[in-house]
Amino acid sequence: MPERVAICAVAQIKNEPDIWYQRFQGMVFACVKQILNQTGVTFDLTKGIGNVVTCSDDVFDARTISDSAMTDVVGAHYRGEEKIAQDGINGLGYAMACILSGHDEVILLAGHCKESQSESRRMCTNLAFDPFYCRPLGMDFTNVNALQARAYMAKAGIQEEHLARIVVRSRRNAARNPYARENPTVTEAEVMKSPLLADPIRELHHYPVTDWAVGFLLSNEERAKEFTDKPVWITGFANCMDTYFPGDKDLTSNFALTQAAARAYRMSGVKDPRKDIHLFELNDAVAYQLPLWAEGVALCEEGKGGRWIEEGGMDKHRVNLSGGMLNGNPIMLGGLARAAEAVIQLRGEAGSRQADGVERALAHGTTGAAGQHQAVIILEK
């Protein structure tokens, strides 16, 4: 059984507000071509890509069994293909398991989402709730996140000024990321005056509509040298699902993320994440989530998110140098965007945003209202 799993390549297109000029198949194919060119990997059934993992969503693709449209694009008409319909970072965990089991040696992972195709993201996410009790109330990810935001802000001493600081920093960091969605720079005053979406979440607190696609090539340790001289190793992965009904959970507890992070740390041998991990990419779809998720991965003590921001925790721990999901990544792909940035940083290829001495990084993905499902992956040089 192989001991380690390598990420041999990552390829992505630029995050954009509306890729009207290209179908999502073309978006993914652009990433697949980059992977082939970077690594020389083939679709040979004995020596090349043995399995494929895709990430897509039927609702946002506006079709049933959305991954069927990916079959030819990712070469899955010749081999197996598995679909991830939660945050795509779970696809990395699934591919890792396939390789560690000895079932596969080389796996292609590809994800896509065109949020611009839907008339309303909030109508789409309303479908995630049960049809009898929650969906008729109009629950969606935004208004349920707003309930969590209000509860967490009270618990952790988070003020409007803290949220504004998070947004301004996100836009500033994203400006150095060539793959990030292009957004105008904003001031803290502009953030605090932006319209409310669902109190206390303002328009600029929330990630914007975004289209994007990304691809990864993974292999076992023995095969990695065929495709790259700078492999990034997956040394830890875990996920956890919280209770389904929002009313059954403590919205500020971070239960699922705390569990996922602890298991990933144990698997990778991380004792103290504040010292042992050199870069964090946290999936902050909404501004208040950045300090909340920081608590969940043990970057700061529970209920101390406000103080953590004031004391410079975001910069001290190199959190979201990419700009984070807050700047714009589509739903389901936020975790893959975090992992892509971590790989680029570990390979020393992040250009003007490159951090020094990055030997180990954490990437985090979440989906569902109020962080219902959480996943954490540890990556190392």
Beta strands, then each sheet from edge to edge (+ up, - down):
strand 1: 5-12
strand 2: 51-55
strand 3: 80-84
strand 4: 106-114
strand 5: 196-198
strand 6: 201-202
strand 7: 211-220
strand 8: 232-241
strand 9: 279-281
strand 10: 360-367
strand 11: 373-380
sheet 1: 3+ 2+ 4+ 7- 1+ 8- 11+ 10- 9-
sheet 2: 5+ 6-
end
